[in-house]
Amino acid sequence: MKISLVLLSLALPFVTMLSAAGPAPYLDPAQPLDTRVADLVSRLTLEQKAALLNHKGPTVTVDDRPIRADQWNQCLNGVQWSQPTTLFPTCIAMAATWNTELVQNEIANTLSDEARAIYNGWHLDPKAKGEHKGLIYRAPVINIERNPYWGRNHEAFGEDPFLTGRMAVAYVKGLQGDDPRYLKLAATLKHYAVNNVEADRQKLNANVSERMLREYWLPHWRDAVVEGKACSLMASYNAINGTPDNINHWLLTDLLKNEWKHEGFVVSDLGGVRTMVEGHSAKKMTYVDAVALSVMAGCDFSDKEYEQNIPTAVREGKLTEARLNDALTRVLRVRFRLGEFDAFDAVPYSKIPLEVVNSPAHRAIALKAAQQSIVLLQNRDRLLPLDKTKLKRIAVLGPLADQVLANNYNGKLPAVVTALKGIKDRASPGTEILSSVGGILGGNMDEWHKTSAEPKLDLAAELAKAADLAKQADVALVFVGTNATIEQEARDRKSLGLAGNQEELVKAVFAANPRTIVVEMSAGPLTVPWIKQNVPALLQAWWPGEEGGHAIADVLFGDVNPAGRLPHTVYASEQQVPPQDEYDITKGFTYMYINGAPLYAFGHGLSYTTFAYSNLQLSAQQIPEDGTVTVSIDVQNTGKRAGDEVAQLYVHEVKPVVKRPAKELRGFQRVTLQPGEKRTLTFTVPAEKLAYWDESVHAFVVNPGAFDVLVGASSDDIRARAQITVAPAPTSLHGK
């Protein structure tokens, strides 16, 4: 008994000391972030470290505390969940708004609100709220739309690196929030880098010059990393110049982490290590070697192959524990900033309730986004807007008139308003709506899609029915385009034209009723010269989300004045497009280097009102090589109704020493103007945005000489121009 008392008396000071010491450093929010992360890493075994670098790995236990490895989800234009979430227009449609404030403060902010609400609901009641996949979200996709055939154009922000960069920064900031301590979500940029072809994507090699990488394929990534502060990037399947991205030390470490100072982590694409073994190396590489090479190159996070092979790679000396610890530190730093290791209520986003998910307020934002994305491509004889009070019968025709259009990275679908339903909802009471499918998208067409279904319609009868309904109607609306069987991951389009009998349908309807309006519902560009030449009015409505049908009707009936602008070039013919395996855009890709006139130009979009540009002013006629010029211009609504104009600023080097773009976008502003209203818009252009990449010195260089400053309504509708001179000599602007 005395011995027990003595032992107890000796132990009490130790227990008291432990109690006074408080929680372990990694659980103490008062400690600096790096101290907390380092403390947790120090407590992990080699096997636990490997498990936490498997994004679908098991839960590990540290000091009786479970730590999940599975912490990721998708939210491209809708949060993936077991219950319906808000479905926004697809990302190419977001880009068509040319409205970064909308993308950041409304669309991406709504996505992150819903993701946090789902996380909060799971935390409070894990069994009742569906599957939880954490707060690291694999969005946005910022691969550039160089290839109009690319099956994933619907996920991108267009063909231009400047526009893509602005959209990427806005989207990332909206997802991650603005709290100085806590992240709302962690954004993952996909797919880094030069990922633009789906065919053989798991073993494809992109041959790209140093100049093309720096000028075209990488600037928007830098914007999203340096300015947007994106937490992570996904390494793509393809190789660049013979080195797979997953083991490309220059791409993942030298450029991203050293030059751009990225403090987050890199994750492989799903099966990224497997593609190294099965695809790029044709099974000549072992999994241990593939894992070691990936981690050492800078790929911090991956699949089960990391958990299974990292311990062996370390023990065999192929992977240093220092690099392993750095990889884990980068991943955990993000998870700490998400608040995972703090008290739930300490995180400001913990109060977002489940009731916000697909709420009326969020549906209203989806409607606004769809309205702002719609592009009026042509409007001869001012057929649009339609006066719905004068329409007794409206023919709503086409295979996409009543089809829900979504991709494979949105959540469970909410109640989606199709075009047909939207027109029925918005038409005047008593107006008769005549509808027919009229045709099919693909049918038994192997040249379109190897899994196409056999035709199930009598096409001749459907065409005849559609033409008959068009003849009876005051106006015929034809909805054509693509869906996710034509534009999707792992498959590229085989044609830029309309699939199936859709063009035949348009011709039949137009022959029956010259008051025909075509509405394109697609992601990638559609080359439709016959429609442009013959049909009076054409809208591009994209895949417009859950309120898309209402948005389309609002534009058709004039309740909304369209102001979307094309984020890509619509080529006049397929012969105008260089081969898909050509990565040098100077050979004829995009508005910057296109050979000949496009069908519709980058930045194009009409309005129901008119705008005038005047009084272009430069803050200086000459600037130094590291200077900045401020450009101002007056834009006035000269029509009779309010509308939005998207003023676009381009630059062009007058006498370049290398082949330079015909124009390069360097600024844009979307502005709402009342009838007669005039506003002065201001743009800032630093000299570094006039630079080109000089491969002889491996740096951006600004040449002395003249540069055109062009402002207008699109890349081929320049309304005002001036000239600025850069003096006196080239300068190196490393990393710009």
PyMOL commands that set and color helices and strands:
alter all, ss='L'
color gray80, all
select helices_A, chain A and resi 2-21+25-27+33-42+46-52+91-96+100-124+153-155+161-176+210-217+219-227+245-247+249-259+272-280+287-297+304-315+321-337+344-346+348-351+354-356+360-373+380-382+388-390+419-426+459-472+502-512+529-534+548-556+574-576+585-587+590-593+687-690
alter helices_A, ss='H'
color red, helices_A
select strands_A, chain A and resi 60-62+65-67+72-73+136-137+186-192+205-206+232-235+239-240+243-244+265-268+375-379+393-397+432-436+475-481+516-521+537-540+611-618+622-624+628-637+643-653+664-673+678-686+692-694+699-701+705-714+717-727
alter strands_A, ss='S'
color yellow, strands_A
deselect
rebuild
show_as cartoon
